Amino acid sequence: MHYGIALVFPPVAILISGRLFQAVLNFLLCCVSIALICSGTGFLVHIAPVVWALAVVHGTHAETPRRAN
């Protein structure tokens, strides 16, 4: 579920992972990339916040211990 949120709303996924400062920085990067997309030059820039969010979510899932069944 978190990976899906990271693809659609990267700052929200980072915020859910408990990283407030990184979520704010990711939000600013998303704003810049959306502004560049509107000007027609920044589609590839939007990949950076998505990859960043996926890495944070993956790191958060790797840190949490799994329950034994």
N, C-alpha and C positions, 0 to 999 in steps of 0.2 A: 504494500500500500504506500509506503514512504517513497519508494522508487517512482511510482506513478505521480505522486505529488511533486517530486523533484523534477520530473520532466515538464510538468505544466506550470507550477509555481515554485521556482527554485528557492526564493527567500523563505517561503512558508515551511518548506521541508527542512531547511537549516534551523529555523526557529523551533520547530517541533523536536529537533535533535538536541535542543538546549544550548545552542550557540548564538546568543543574542547579538554580539558584536559582529560576528561573521554574517549573520542574517542582514544586518543593516548595510554592511559593505556590499553584499550580494545584491540587495535591493537597489543600491546606487548604481551598480554595474548593469543591472537589468534596465534601469531607467536610461542610462547612456546608450545601451544597445538598442532599445526601442526607439529612441530619438534618431539614431543612425539608420535604423530600418525604415523609419518614416521618410528620411531623406534619400533612401535608396542605396545606401552604401554599407550597411552594417549587419547583414544577416549572419555572417560568420562570427561576428562579435558576440551574438547571443548564445553561441555554443559554450562560451567560457563560463557564464553563471550556471548553466545546466550541468556541465561536467563538474564544476565545483560542488554543487549541491549533491550530485550523485556520489562524489568522493566522501563528503561529510556523512551522508546517510550510510554508506557502506562502512566507513570507519566506526560509526556509532553502533552498527549491528555487529561488527567484529569485536568491539570492546565488551558488549554485554554477554555474560555467560548464559549458556543454554541450559534449560531444565532437562533433567534426566527423566525419561518416561518410565 
